[in-house]
Amino acid sequence: MSLPAASIRRPVTTIMVYAAVALLGVIAWSRLPQELFPPMTYPQVSVVTRYKDAAPEEIELLVTRPIEDVVGTVAGLRRISSVSKEELSLVIAEFTWGTNMDFAALGVREKLDLIKERLPRGSEDPVVIKYNPFELPALVLNVSGPLPPYELLELTRRQIKDVLEKVEGVASVGVTGGVERELLVEVDQGRLAATGTSIVGISDALAKANLNYPAGTIKEAFYEYLIRTIGEFKVVSELRDVAVNVEEDEEARRDRAEHQQAVQRQREQPLRRPSGIHPSPRLVLLRDVAVVKDTYKERTSLSRFNGQENIALSVQKQSGANTVQVVTRVRQTLDQIRRSLPPGIAIQVASDQSATIRQSVRGVVEAAGQGAVLAFLVLWIFLRNPWVSLNVTAAIPLSILATLSAMYFAGVSLNIISLGGLALGVGLLVDAGVVVVENIARHRELGASPAQAAVAGTQEVASAILGTVLTTIVVFLPMVFVVGIVGQLFRDLAFTVTVSNIASLVVSLTLTALLASWIRTRPRPPAVADTAGTRYTRVPGTGHGTGRVMGWLGDRQEAVVRWFLDHRALGVAAVVGLFLVSLVSMGGMNREFLPKVDHGQFVLKAELPPGARLEATDAMVRRIETRLRAHPAVQDVTVNIGSTKGQGVVEQIATLGPHQGQLLVTLVPRARRTVTTAEVIRAVQESLDDVLRAGAQLEFVVEESALKATTLAAAPIVLEVRGEQLDRLETLADTVAHELRAIPGLYGVRTSLVPSSPETKVRVIKDRAATYHLSVSDIALTAQTAIKGFVATKFKEQGREIDVRVRLRPQDRADLSRVRRLTIRSPLQQTVPLADVAYLAVGTGPTEIQRLDRQRVVLVSGNLLQRTVGEALRDIEAALRRVAVPAGCEVKVTGENQQMQESFRSLQFALGLSLLLVYMIMASTFESLWQPFLIMATIPMSAIGIVAALWVTGTPLSAMVGLGLIILGGIVVDNGIVLIDYVNLLQSQGRSAYDAVLEASRTRLRPILMTTATTVLGLLPLALGIGEGVELQGPMAITVMGGLLSSTFLTLVVLPTFYLIGAEVVALWFPARLTAPVPLPTPEPPPAPPEPLPSLPVVPPETAAPSALPPLLTGPATPEALLLPPPPPLPPLTFPISLNARQRWLLETLKTEGRMARKDYAVRTGASIPTAARDLKELVDAGLIRGTGPLGPGRMYERATPPTPP
């Protein structure tokens, strides 16, 4: 029993099945995790290594290069880059897309284990991080109040952070800002010299005094006691009483020398005892040479929110958790926390990812709903029956609910991409239903009962709509070959479009047929034949308004088709010319990786020359902050200056120096502002001219896409200047940048070279140091402890560890002259000034060193204005020929971002593969190799409409446009399939090729316009960008709309011309394979029915049918039909079955030829393989023919018992 017959035979079961599907879909909607984008794995591993007090050059030589050498041997590595800066080495290993990053990180860790012993002793172990730039905090909070920074930080940690980390779904809560407590030991250099104490000795004394250590156990009769040495500090005052040295006067030192001589004599004369009283030395306590202060760490960063110092908290959700639900629970917890906070403490939300998700999901859902309403209105206008229109439109919500259920079981989240696929397919979901109800209506016009018409009409077009659905979804199979962000991003879209189309196919074959059997429709006006007997038209004056409009459109369309058929060369030349113009225009269009989205945020990076103090940077940033807050479109300004020392490893990847500041500017919602983000930036730039004149560098970064990957350079034009000597690299990079600035259309040219930082180098005079028994490490450690300070130990209090830092007083290290007078305690117990063993040189040193593929590199980047990449690259190559490149250096033009190029190349491959799959499906449907080529000619020709749509809307080429092209390849052929299938049917009935294409183009005008209108109007909300979150799908919708509109014209007008030309070529070269009319014997007219049916309209089939006569009058009495209500009385048959024209021709031909295969029968009669198989099966079942040979395509058929035709 077929699906339509089963659904109509068991209507309650059918309704319950779809009720269950709807219920599952509703439940899945409430339980599916909601995200902004699908989960994506970025193929990058970062290796972070800290080496305290090391300069960038030492970091590069001792840490970065060994790590690069060993990580470069890991399988699947695509590129390796590194940044060496003060105290930090960052090595970034990028792997090919699709690499399992768990195994890649494991391989990197295994390689690093081999070189840990080769790294410097003072460096920390390398930390491997699977850094993903797409994992953003779910919530960012700002805590502000009237408390001091330290107290505010303590309150935030104790009452907010600890509570939020217990919320279900929260992975961690990061805290930044505020100041940390520190115990500072400020040493007096004069007292050090007076007491003969070493500053390094103070650090050692504190570290040795603050210690708890186990000593073992003692066992008694019944108990075993643990012995522990307790020495850790309990209170801060204990630090002042630590003995740091033993001081002796001159006489004591002389007596000590004599005592040592006496001890030596005692060893030589063991029986003689020494006599006399020996003076006891005086202990030097810490309070004698230093002051212990309970204070705060030196500030290296500042954080403000809207002008007020704050503490920032970043809430990171657990992997797989629902962002919206996690944020909702966190907000509920915050309401409880606020009630317990002191007065004046405010917690403000700086960034809420759930709000963006809600707005985006709501926008996509609204776009889908608007598209569904527009599709319903189109159906109502064409069908003129609201119940029939609702029947077809019911496929939209049911298909979406079925897709939601499949998403739940497949683990696909609700995001703007997966929902965008549903919104994209809204117009496509009704295509199958339109074909079904049209064919059912035709059968009802021929006099069949509603139930019989529903079964027969649905079964008749089942194979046709299956082919159209297959061509629509098969184009998504090649998406598995698309690499990069695009491939991961749009697999969810491919999943939802595929599942929703399959669901709509099932709905059309079952529920649509069932509801159609219940709906009572008014009979259409009868049709009358024209004088030639080859065309059928409605009686004038009997149709409704839509019929008259369609009649007028049909007349105009037929006139255009006739002109094209009569002027083939001119018509084809005009279309091909437009196609070539479109290709040329497409090559000159602007390109971008992903569409730009106005998020209402931008980042302003402010930078002073390296070496500028934090206070100077803060003063400059405050001026910028004041100008920003004065703009009416600015809502919030978050300021970060410098970076906190000792923070987590992940935060160290993008640290800021004390001369750098970053301002995150959030604009008011788009509904409340009349200016765009770009216009706000231009206004701010004009107001900051005085800041630029003061020596500051400003850079505006617009977050136009949340999917921008973190790369070394992402500008359209990037040049790599490689070499080993930094001074040559700097000179060459500046020369290249100067040449680029002179090229028209290039702006924003800059280099990645960070200006050198001022530094003072202490160069040790090794021979002098050796005379005092001093090593370079002794001098370096003393200088570091005296100037920068050294954390000698940790003071433990209430489960937290507080640094104890030893350092000279500020007045003892205020300038270089005082640094030269810094004293060092030698092993000979002599005090040596630093100037005696070293000299100080003032100069500059590199701030950071970048490397790419194990070579030092400086990137020169620039943006394009009204020029294509190809044109700019030609000018750049000409400019580089004028640049003298020193030996050992090279300049390489890398062009656009490599990831974009790879994604575009893979999209091109996917497009070609999808077209091949579409061709294979159509070739199987038509059992022809040349007809699919004619239909697929509409795909490249649709570029005319695509280019026009992109040009009118100002949309640049992007990955979304490429995805639209792939989707378009499966949609535009549907109309061509319907048209060519009907042309073949008409030719099998004896029509000439000219008359067949003319009649088919007019007959198929209405269903083609219906499907095109529903699809285009369904995409209209996405194309217009109505609502939040739909901007990303806008270019894709515009591409599909433009291509579909132009392909509709090509299908109805140009495709008949292509078919006629192709038929003539095939007839000339392969006459035996032509599917045009085969000389069939004229069948005798069937017996007249017992009662005339004058009210039945005489119309040709509107869809591909196996015979020219109404199938309900000539088709077999199938078992399914017997289960339905009794059909109208059929004429009495004297033949076992009622034969169609093809079957009668076969019986006559077998008299002379004897045998015939199924394929020969299909080719010679012009029928499709399924139709031929059905014809042969009917004849075999009736006992008229029999099959011989093995089952399969090679089976031969011959006459069984010669029948007597009626």
C-alpha positions, 0 to 999 in steps of 0.5 A, spaced: 500 500 500 502 506 497 503 512 502 497 516 500 493 510 500 495 508 507 494 515 509 487 516 506 485 509 509 487 510 516 486 518 517 486 517 525 493 514 525 496 519 520 493 525 524 496 522 530 503 521 527 503 528 525 500 530 532 506 526 535 511 529 531 508 536 533 509 534 540 516 532 539 518 538 536 515 543 541 519 539 546 525 539 542 524 547 542 524 548 549 530 543 550 535 545 545 541 549 547 541 556 544 547 559 541 549 564 537 553 560 532 554 552 531 560 549 536 566 550 532 573 547 533 579 552 531 585 548 529 590 552 533 594 550 539 598 555 543 604 554 547 605 559 552 612 559 556 614 564 562 621 565 563 621 571 568 626 577 567 628 575 560 628 580 555 625 578 548 632 576 545 633 571 550 626 569 550 627 568 542 634 564 543 633 560 549 625 558 549 622 560 542 627 557 537 627 550 541 620 549 542 619 551 534 624 546 532 620 540 536 613 542 535 614 543 527 615 535 527 608 534 529 603 531 524 598 535 520 602 542 522 600 547 517 604 553 519 607 555 526 608 562 528 611 565 534 611 572 538 617 573 543 616 578 548 619 580 555 618 574 560 613 570 555 614 566 549 608 564 545 608 559 539 602 558 535 601 552 531 596 552 526 594 545 523 589 543 517 582 544 518 579 537 520 585 535 525 583 532 531 585 537 536 585 533 542 590 528 538 594 534 536 595 537 543 597 530 545 602 530 540 605 537 542 605 535 549 609 529 547 614 533 543 615 538 549 617 533 554 623 531 550 626 538 550 624 540 557 631 539 560 634 543 554 630 549 557 633 554 561 633 553 569 629 559 571 623 558 566 616 555 567 614 548 564 611 550 557 603 550 557 599 547 551 592 551 550 587 549 545 586 556 544 579 557 541 577 565 539 570 563 538 569 561 545 567 568 548 564 569 555 557 568 556 556 574 561 561 580 563 560 583 569 562 590 572 563 591 580 564 598 582 563 602 589 565 607 594 570 602 597 578 602 596 580 597 590 583 592 595 577 591 599 572 591 592 577 586 590 576 582 596 569 583 596 568 581 589 572 574 590 568 572 596 561 574 595 560 574 588 565 570 584 565 564 589 557 564 589 557 564 581 562 559 580 557 554 584 551 556 579 549 550 574 552 550 568 558 555 570 565 553 568 569 558 571 569 566 573 575 570 571 576 576 575 580 582 573 582 589 576 583 592 583 589 591 586 593 585 590 596 585 597 603 585 598 608 585 603 614 589 601 621 589 605 624 596 603 631 596 604 636 601 606 642 601 602 646 605 607 645 600 613 646 594 608 653 597 607 654 599 614 652 592 617 656 588 611 649 585 609 647 583 602 640 584 599 641 577 596 642 575 603 636 578 606 632 574 601 635 568 602 634 569 610 626 570 609 625 564 605 629 559 610 625 562 616 618 561 613 618 554 612 614 548 615 618 541 614 616 534 616 622 531 620 619 524 621 615 520 626 616 517 633 613 511 635 611 509 642 608 504 645 601 506 643 602 512 639 606 514 633 607 521 633 609 526 627 615 530 628 614 537 624 619 543 624 614 549 624 617 556 622 612 559 617 610 566 619 603 567 623 603 574 623 606 580 619 610 582 625 614 576 625 618 578 619 621 584 622 625 579 627 628 575 622 636 575 623 639 577 616 646 577 618 651 577 624 655 583 625 662 584 628 666 590 630 673 590 628 676 587 635 671 582 634 674 580 627 681 581 630 679 576 635 676 571 630 682 571 626 686 569 632 681 564 634 681 561 627 689 560 628 688 557 635 683 552 632 688 550 627 694 550 632 689 545 636 688 541 630 696 540 630 697 539 637 690 536 640 692 535 647 693 543 648 686 546 650 685 554 648 684 559 653 681 565 654 674 568 653 671 569 646 666 575 644 659 573 641 657 577 635 651 581 634 645 579 630 643 584 625 635 583 624 631 585 618 628 591 622 635 594 623 636 594 615 629 595 612 622 597 613 616 592 612 610 595 609 603 591 608 601 595 602 599 593 595 602 591 589 605 596 584 599 597 579 601 595 572 594 595 569 587 600 570 580 598 569 574 603 568 567 602 566 563 609 564 569 613 568 569 609 575 574 604 577 571 597 577 572 589 577 570 585 571 568 578 572 568 574 566 563 568 566 565 562 562 559 557 561 561 549 561 561 546 554 555 544 551 551 548 556 545 552 554 548 559 554 541 562 555 539 558 561 546 559 564 545 566 563 538 566 566 540 562 572 546 567 573 542 573 573 537 570 578 543 569 583 545 576 582 539 578 584 540 574 591 547 577 591 545 584 590 541 584 597 547 582 601 552 587 598 554 593 602 550 600 600 553 603 594 556 597 591 553 596 584 553 590 579 552 592 572 552 587 566 557 589 560 556 584 555 550 579 555 551 573 550 544 571 551 541 577 549 544 577 542 542 570 542 535 571 544 535 577 539 538 573 533 534 567 534 527 571 535 529 575 528 530 569 524 524 566 527 520 572 525 523 572 518 521 565 517 514 566 520 514 572 515 516 568 509 511 563 511 505 568 511 507 571 504 508 564 501 501 563 504 498 569 500 501 567 494 498 560 494 491 564 496 492 568 490 493 563 485 489 557 488 483 562 490 481 557 496 484 559 503 483 551 505 487 549 499 492 554 501 492 552 508 493 545 506 499 546 502 502 551 507 501 546 513 507 543 510 511 549 513 510 548 521 510 540 521 516 540 517 520 545 521 517 541 528 520 535 525 526 538 523 527 540 531 526 533 533 531 531 528 536 536 531 535 534 538 537 527 537 543 529 532 545 534 537 545 540 533 544 547 537 539 552 536 543 558 532 542 563 527 545 558 522 541 552 523 535 557 524 537 560 518 537 554 514 529 553 516 528 560 514 531 559 507 527 553 506 520 556 508 519 557 501 521 551 498 517 547 503 511 548 499 513 546 492 512 539 493 505 540 496 503 545 490 505 540 485 500 535 489 494 539 490 495 541 482 494 534 480 489 532 485 485 538 482 486 536 475 483 529 477 477 531 480 476 535 474 476 529 470 470 526 475 474 522 480 472 522 487 475 526 492 479 520 495 481 517 488 483 523 486 487 524 492 491 517 491 491 517 484 494 524 483 499 524 489 502 517 486 502 520 479 507 526 481 511 522 487 517 520 482 517 527 480 517 531 486 522 526 489 527 528 483 526 535 485 527 534 492 533 530 491 536 535 486 535 540 492 538 537 498 544 533 494 547 540 493 549 540 500 553 533 500 559 536 498 559 541 504 563 536 507 569 537 503 568 545 504 574 547 509 575 552 514 570 556 518 565 556 512 565 548 512 564 548 520 559 554 520 554 551 514 554 544 516 548 545 521 544 549 515 545 543 510 542 539 516 536 543 517 535 544 509 536 537 508 531 534 513 526 540 512 525 538 505 525 530 506 519 532 511 516 536 507 516 531 501 513 526 506 508 531 509 506 532 501 505 525 500 501 523 506 497 529 510 497 533 504 493 528 500 489 526 506 486 533 507 485 534 500 481 528 500 476 532 505 476 539 502 470 540 497 472 545 491 468 549 486 469 546 479 473 550 475 470 553 468 471 548 462 476 548 457 475 548 450 480 546 444 482 551 439 481 550 432 488 546 431 486 541 437 493 542 440 491 547 445 486 548 450 484 555 453 479 557 458 472 559 456 473 567 456 469 570 461 468 564 466 474 565 470 476 569 475 481 575 476 487 570 477 485 566 471 484 572 466 491 575 469 494 568 467 491 568 460 494 575 459 501 573 462 500 566 458 499 570 451 505 575 452 510 569 454 508 565 448 509 571 444 516 571 447 517 564 446 515 564 439 520 570 437 526 566 441 524 560 437 524 563 430 530 567 432 534 562 435 541 565 433 540 572 435 536 570 442 541 565 444 547 570 442 543 576 447 543 571 453 550 569 452 552 576 451 549 578 458 552 572 461 559 574 459 558 581 461 555 578 468 562 574 469 566 580 467 562 584 472 562 579 478 570 579 477 570 586 479 566 586 485 568 587 492 570 581 496 570 579 503 570 573 507 563 574 511 558 579 511 559 585 515 554 586 521 553 592 525 554 589 532 553 596 535 560 595 538 567 597 536 574 597 540 579 603 540 586 601 541 590 607 544 598 607 544 604 611 546 611 610 545 614 604 548 617 606 555 611 610 557 609 610 564 602 607 566 600 614 569 601 618 562 597 612 558 592 613 563 592 621 562 591 620 555 586 615 555 582 619 560 581 625 554 579 620 549 574 617 554 571 624 555 570 625 548 567 618 547 562 619 552 560 626 550 557 622 543 550 621 544 550 614 540 555 612 545 552 608 551 558 604 555 565 605 555 570 600 558 577 602 559 583 597 560 590 600 560 596 595 561 595 588 564 595 585 570 601 581 572 601 574 574 594 572 571 592 566 568 596 563 562 590 564 557 590 572 558 597 572 557 596 571 550 594 578 548 597 582 554 597 590 554 603 594 556 603 600 560 603 604 554 597 601 551 590 602 552 584 599 549 577 602 550 571 597 548 565 602 546 558 600 546 553 604 542 545 604 544 541 599 541 540 600 533 532 602 534 534 608 538 540 611 534 540 614 527 547 613 525 551 607 524 557 604 527 562 607 521 559 614 522 560 614 529 567 612 528 568 618 523 565 623 528 570 620 534 576 620 529 575 628 527 574 629 535 581 626 537 586 630 532 589 633 538 590 626 541 594 624 535 598 630 534 600 629 542 604 623 539 599 617 540 597 612 535 589 610 535 586 604 531 579 603 530 577 595 530 570 594 528 567 587 530 563 587 524 563 579 524 564 575 530 567 569 526 574 573 525 579 568 526 585 571 530 591 571 525 597 575 525 594 579 519 587 579 516 588 585 511 586 584 504 593 586 502 599 583 506 606 582 505 611 578 509 618 581 510 623 576 512 630 575 515 634 574 521 637 581 522 632 586 526 635 592 524 635 590 516 628 588 517 626 594 520 629 598 514 626 594 509 619 594 512 619 601 512 621 602 505 616 597 503 610 601 507 613 607 504 612 604 497 605 601 498 603 608 501 604 611 494 599 606 490 592 609 489 587 605 493 591 603 498 590 606 505 591 604 512 598 601 511 602 599 517 607 594 519 607 589 525 614 592 528 613 594 535 617 600 536 623 599 540 623 600 548 628 604 552 632 600 556 639 600 560 644 594 559 648 592 565 655 589 561 659 586 566 666 586 566 668 579 567 675 580 569 674 585 575 668 581 577 673 575 578 678 578 582 672 579 587 670 572 586 663 575 583 660 571 577 655 574 572 649 571 576 651 574 582 651 581 579 644 580 575 641 577 581 643 583 586 641 588 581 634 585 580 633 584 587 635 591 588 631 595 582 625 590 580 625 587 587 625 579 588 619 575 591 623 571 597 617 567 600 609 567 601 606 569 607 600 565 608 593 568 611 586 565 611 588 560 605 591 565 601 598 566 599 601 574 599 607 575 596 613 578 600 618 582 596 625 585 597 627 591 594 631 597 595 627 604 597 625 608 592 630 614 593 636 608 593 634 607 586 631 613 583 636 614 577 642 611 574 647 615 578 644 611 584 644 604 580 651 605 579 652 606 586 649 600 588 653 595 592 654 588 592 656 583 597 662 579 595 664 572 598 670 575 600 665 579 605 667 585 601 662 591 599 663 592 591 660 598 588 656 596 581 660 601 577 667 597 579 665 591 576 660 593 570 658 599 566 651 601 564 649 603 557 643 606 555 639 604 549 633 601 546 631 593 545 626 590 541 619 590 545 617 583 541 620 579 536 615 575 531 617 569 527 613 565 522 615 558 519 621 559 524 624 566 520 623 573 523 618 576 520 615 583 519 608 584 516 606 590 512 599 590 511 594 595 508 586 595 506 583 597 499 578 602 497 575 602 490 580 597 487 580 589 486 585 585 489 588 583 483 589 590 480 592 592 487 597 586 487 600 588 480 601 595 482 605 592 488 609 587 484 611 593 480 613 597 486 617 592 489 621 591 483 624 598 485 626 596 492 633 593 493 632 587 498 638 586 502 642 579 502 638 574 507 632 578 506 626 577 502 619 580 501 613 575 499 606 578 497 601 573 501 594 577 498 588 576 502 587 572 508 589 565 507 583 562 510 579 566 506 582 563 499 582 556 502 575 556 504 573 560 497 577 554 493 573 549 497 567 552 495 568 552 488 570 545 488 563 543 492 559 547 487 562 543 481 561 537 485 554 539 487 552 540 479 555 533 477 550 530 482 545 534 480 546 532 473 547 525 475 540 525 478 537 528 472 540 523 467 537 518 471 530 521 471 530 522 464 534 516 462 538 521 457 545 524 457 543 530 453 537 533 456 540 534 463 545 539 460 540 543 457 536 544 464 543 545 467 544 551 462 540 555 466 545 554 472 550 559 469 545 563 466 542 565 472 549 569 474 545 574 470 540 575 475 545 574 481 550 579 479 544 584 478 541 583 485 548 584 488 549 590 484 543 593 486 543 591 493 551 593 494 552 586 496 560 584 496 562 577 494 563 573 500 562 566 503 555 566 504 554 568 496 558 562 494 553 558 499 547 561 495 550 559 489 551 552 491 543 552 494 541 555 487 544 549 483 539 545 486 533 549 486 533 552 479 533 545 475 526 544 478 522 548 474 527 545 468 525 538 470 518 539 470 518 543 463 522 538 460 518 532 462 512 535 460 515 536 453 517 529 453 510 527 454 507 531 449 512 528 444 510 521 446 503 523 444 505 525 437 507 532 437 513 536 434 518 538 438 516 545 436 509 545 438 511 541 444 516 546 447 511 551 445 505 548 449 509 546 455 512 553 456 505 555 456 502 550 460 507 550 466 507 557 466 502 557 472 506 552 477 513 555 475 510 562 477 507 559 484 513 555 486 518 561 484 513 566 488 513 562 494 521 561 494 522 568 493 517 571 497 519 566 503 526 569 502 524 576 502 525 578 510 532 575 510 534 579 504 531 585 507 535 584 513 528 585 518 530 583 525 536 582 529 541 576 527 539 575 519 544 579 516 549 573 516 544 570 511 542 576 507 547 575 502 545 568 501 538 570 500 539 575 495 543 571 491 538 565 491 532 570 489 536 574 484 538 567 481 531 564 481 528 570 478 533 570 472 532 562 471 525 562 471 525 567 465 530 562 462 526 556 464 520 559 460 523 562 454 530 560 453 530 553 455 525 551 450 530 554 445 535 550 447 531 544 447 529 545 440 537 546 438 539 540 442 533 536 439 536 538 432 543 536 434 541 529 437 537 528 431 542 529 426 548 525 430 544 520 434 537 519 430 536 512 434 536 516 441 531 521 439 526 521 444 521 525 439 515 522 436 515 514 435 511 512 429 505 509 433 500 505 430 493 509 431 489 506 436 482 504 436 477 509 440 475 505 446 468 503 448 464 509 450 462 509 457 455 508 459 453 515 461 456 521 457 460 525 461 459 532 458 461 536 464 468 533 464 473 538 461 478 536 456 485 538 458 492 535 457 495 533 464 498 538 467 504 533 470 508 528 467 503 522 466 504 515 463 498 516 458 494 521 454 488 519 457 485 520 464 488 515 468 482 514 473 478 512 466 484 508 463 488 506 469 488 499 472 484 497 478 489 497 483 488 494 490 489 501 493 483 504 489 479 498 492 479 500 499 477 507 497 470 509 496 467 506 490 469 510 484 464 513 478 462 507 473 467 505 468 466 503 461 465 495 460 472 492 458 472 486 453 480 486 454 483 484 460 486 491 461 485 498 458 491 499 454 494 506 452 497 508 446 504 505 448 502 498 450 498 497 443 504 499 439 508 494 443 504 489 442 503 490 434 511 491 434 512 484 437 508 481 432 514 483 427 520 483 432 519 478 437 522 481 443 524 487 446 528 490 452 525 495 457 530 500 455 529 499 448 521 500 449 523 506 453 527 509 448 523 508 442 516 510 446 519 516 449 517 514 456 521 514 462 524 508 465 519 508 471 513 509 466 516 503 462 517 498 467 509 500 469 507 499 462 510 492 462 508 490 469 501 491 467 502 487 460 505 481 464 500 481 469 494 481 464 498 475 461 499 479 454 506 478 454 512 474 458 519 476 460 524 471 459 532 471 461 534 474 468 531 479 472 534 486 471 535 491 465 537 485 460 530 482 461 527 481 454 519 481 453 515 477 448 508 476 446 504 471 450 497 470 447 495 474 442 489 478 444 484 481 440 484 488 441 477 491 442 
